[in-house]
Structure formats: C-alpha cells, structure tokens
Amino acid sequence: MSRLEDLSIAKLRDRMSKSSIVELADIKKELETSCKGGNEHIIFHESLTRDLYAYAVINFLTMYGFVVFGGFVSAHVSGKAWNDIDLLMPADHFAQDHVLKIVAFLRLSFGFKAIQIQMYECQAKRYARTFSLTIKESDVVHSIKFDIVPKSIHKKMKWLPVTVGKCLLMSDNVISLRSIPKAAHMLLPWKVTDILELLRNGNDVGLGIPTAAQSRDTEYRAYWWQRIRALRKSGYVVDNFLGCTPQEPSRGTNA
C-alpha cells in the first residue's frame, strides 16, 4: 500500500476516534456512497467499515476507563492494517458488565438485527481474556477480536513489545508511552513525538532482548522474529533495532 493511501486511512481513523455515534453514522454513509476500490491488501470500503465499528467499541469502553495499547495504536497512527485490539482494564477486577453491553450498544447505534451481530469469548490467553465480535452486512462479515488485560498482569508480562511502535497507549485520543520497566533503559531517548513521526513514515524500530539470559530463550526468539516478519509483510520498514537483537531462527522453523 502506498504511503498516500496509508496517510489517508490514518486521517480517517483519527476522525473516527474523535466522532460521536451520530458522526460515525454519517461517516458510514460516506463510506457506502463514495469509498470505492482497493489494492492488493484490502478492499477500502470493507476495511474502513471494520475500522469504524472498532472505534465505536473503543469509544464505548473508553467511557468506562479502558485504555487501548499495542499494535492497534501504532496502526491508528501509521494507517496500516491491525489484527486485534488490546485493552487495559481500569482495575484488576474484570468489568464483564461493560463488555457484555457492547452488542446492545452497537445494535442501538447502527440498527443491527439480532442475526447480524454476535460476540463470544475465545480460549483465554496467558495474560488476557479474548473476545470475538462479528458483524454481518450483506455478503461481508466484519470480524473484530479484542484482548482485555488486567493492569497487574500487564506490569508483569513476561515478554516485551517487539517494537518501539507497540509501546504506545491511547486514552481519550491522547497517545502516551507505556510504562515498561524492563525496557526503560532502551526507551530513555524516545519521546512520543519521535515514535509518532516514525510510524507516520511507515517505519518502526525493533525492541530487542534486554538481557543475555533472555537471548537464549528459543521460544521468545521464535515469537520475536515471527512478529517482526509479520510487521514487515504488512508494510512496515523495520531495519533498526534497540538492545540485543535475537538471532533469527531458520526459515524452516515455525517462526
């Protein structure tokens, strides 16, 4: 995807993130009437409509103190594709009531029929509860997954974000740097404005392994390179690294 396309998508995402439900409905009509075409990666109308529903969910949960972090924030800035939404809970106690209200909120906001929308909980990850939301419109199915992470677990997460761009969080449209004690020394020179400029130019910087002991962790090394390859495949340029860059596993492995 060209940088011009990425920047246009990022601009529209920023507008979505700041929109009321009435304004999101207006944007949805604009997409239906004037957003045509695509490229080798996406169909613009389908992808941007999925974005719109994602921001509706985020704006709803933000009212209850949830905070977005990780890859979705970097995609919000860069205009590139995102896989899922990582959310920090406002407290350690899981606020299930708020999550269960998402379907009712979307039905009220966009007039979905019961058959068009469903949400279910997936198998839990080691650090998060994962939910899958699907919305059916005509022949298109929009799928949105989101991971909900308690603050206490977030502080103790075993593995670092794989890039500097994934070290951001967003709350009420304000983007800031996450507190990541294990990576604090590597992130000392970086300000939020530096990272935003990096992402807007389609770049990111790998966040390597901070200790020699971790560099021998084959599971972590495989995970790290898998994520770096996926970022490069999605269009990010990741040529620079901080810390100790783990040795790249053989292409014949599952990494």
N, C-alpha and C positions, 0 to 999 in steps of 0.2 A: 504494500500500500504506500502511496506517495505521502511525503510529509505534508503537502497541502491538504490531502484528504484527512490525515490524522489530526491536523490542527483544526479543521472544520468540525470534526467529530468532537474533539476536546472542547471547543467553544460551545457546541450544542449541549454537551454533557454538563458544562458549568451552568448553563441556563436552566437545564432541568433540575439541577441540585438546588437552585435558588427559587424554584417555582412553587406556587400553591397548587392545590389539586385542580382548581379551575384553570390555571395556566398550563398545567400538564395536559389537561384535556384538550386545550387549544393546540398545543404542540403536537398531540396525537393526530388531530385533524390535519395539521400541516404536513405531517409525515405521510398520511394517507393520500393526500392530493398532489404533493409536489416533490416527494422524495422517491426518485426512480434510480434504477441501475444498480451497479455493484462492481466488484472486481474479483480477482482470483480467490480472495479470502472470505468475503461476505456479500450478502445482499443488503444494501443500505437500509431499506425500509424495515426489514425484519430485525436487523441488528440494533437499529436505533429504537425500535419499539420495545425490544427487550431491555435496552438501557433505561427507557422511560419507566417501565414497571419496576426496575431495580431501584431507581431513585425514589419512586413512590414508597417502596418498602423502607428504604433508608430514612427518608424524611419522617415516616411514621415512627420508626423505632428511635430516631434521634430525640423525639419529644419526650421519651422515657429514659434518656440518658445513655443510650447505646452509642458506641464510637466505632467508626469504620477504620480498619488498618490494613496494611499489607498491599497485595497486588492490585486490588480494586482502586486504591488511592493513586498508585502510580499510573494505572490505565486511565483514570479520570483526568490526569494531567497530560499524559502523552497522546491520548486518543487511540491507543492500541487496544487489542482485544483483552478481555478479562474472563476468567474461568468461573470464579465464585466470589462471594462477599464474606470477608472476615469481620466479625463484630465483637467488640469487648462489651461484656455486660456491665451495667452501672454498679453492681455489687456481686459478691460471691454467690449469693442465693439466686438460683436460676429463675428469671422472671418469665415463667411459662405463659402466664396470662397475656402478656403483651404479644408474644409470638403467635398464640392461638387467635388473636384478634386480626392478624394480617389478612386472612382470607375475607373476613367480613368487611374490613376496611376497603379492600380492593373491589369487592362487589358493589359496595355503596358508591365508590368513587367513579368506577368505569362501567357499571351496569352489567357486569358479567352474570350469566346464568349459572346455576349450580353445576351443571355438567361441564362448563368451560374451565373451571378452576379447581385445583386440588393441591393439598400440601401434606407431606408425610415426613416422619423422622427417619433418617437413614441410620445405618450402623454407626455408633459413636466412634469418634477418633480418640487417640490417646489424650488429646488436650481439649476437645471441643464436642459439642452436640451439633450434628449436621441435619439440616432440613432441606427438602427439595420442594420447590414450588413450580407447578406447571400451569400455563395459561394457554388455552386453545382458542384460536381465532381463524375461522375459515379452514384452510389447509395447513396453517402454521401453528407449531407448538413452541411456545417460549418456555425455556427451562432455566430456572434460577436456583442455584444452591447457595446456602449461606451457613457458615460455621459460627457458632456462638461460644465464646471463650470467657471463662471467669477471670477476673483481674489477678487473683492469687496464682492461678496456673500460668497466666501469661508471663508473670515475672519469673517463673521457674522453668520456662520452656527450655528443653534440652538443646535444641538446635537454633542457631542464629538465622535471621533472614539471609537469603543468598546474595542479595544486592543492596546497595545503599538506597535505591528507589523504593524498596519494600520496607524501609524503616520509618515510613511516614504514617501518621494517623489523621483522620478528618472528623471534626465535630462541628456541627452548625456552620459548615462551609469554611471553617478555619483549619488550615493544614499545619501540623506541627511535627516535630521529631519525637519519635517514641523513646521512652526510657529503656535502654537495653544495656544493662551493666556489663555484660560480657564483651560488648563491642564498643564500650565508651571510649577507650583509648584510640580506636581506629576512626571513630566519628568525630573526634575533637575538632579537626579543622573545618568540618562541614556545617554550614547553616542551611536552613530550609530553602532559602532563595537559590543556593548553589544546586541543590537537588532538583528543584523545580525547573531550573534552566536546563539541567542535564536531560530530564525527561522530555521537556518540550522539544528538544532537538533529536529525540528518538534514541537517546543513549542511556546507558546505565553502567554502574561500576560494581563489579563483583566484590562481595564481602567475604573474605577468606576465613580460614580457620585460625583462631587466635592463639592456640596452644599446640605444642608438639604432640601431646597425648591425643588430642582430637584428630590430628592429621593421620593417625594410624587407625582410625575408626572407619573400616571399609564400608559400613552401612551408610554412615554420614557422607562419605566421599561420593558414593554412588548417587545418593539423594541430591547432593550439591550439584553435581555435573548434569544430572537429569534436568534439574530446574534451569540451569544456565543454558543448556541446549534448547529447552522449550522457549525461553525468552528470546534467544537468537532466531529461532524458527518463526516466532510471532513478529519479528521485525526490529527488535531492539539490537543496538550495537553494544556488545559487552566485550570490550577488548582490554580494559584496565581493571586491576584488582588491588584490594587492600588486604593487609595481613598475609597469611601463608596460603598460597593457592594450592589446594589439594591436587595430587597427581591425577590426571584424567584416566578413568578406567578404560579398558579395552572396549572397542565398539561392539565386540561380541558378547558383552555382558548385558544384563537387563537395564543397566543405567543408560 
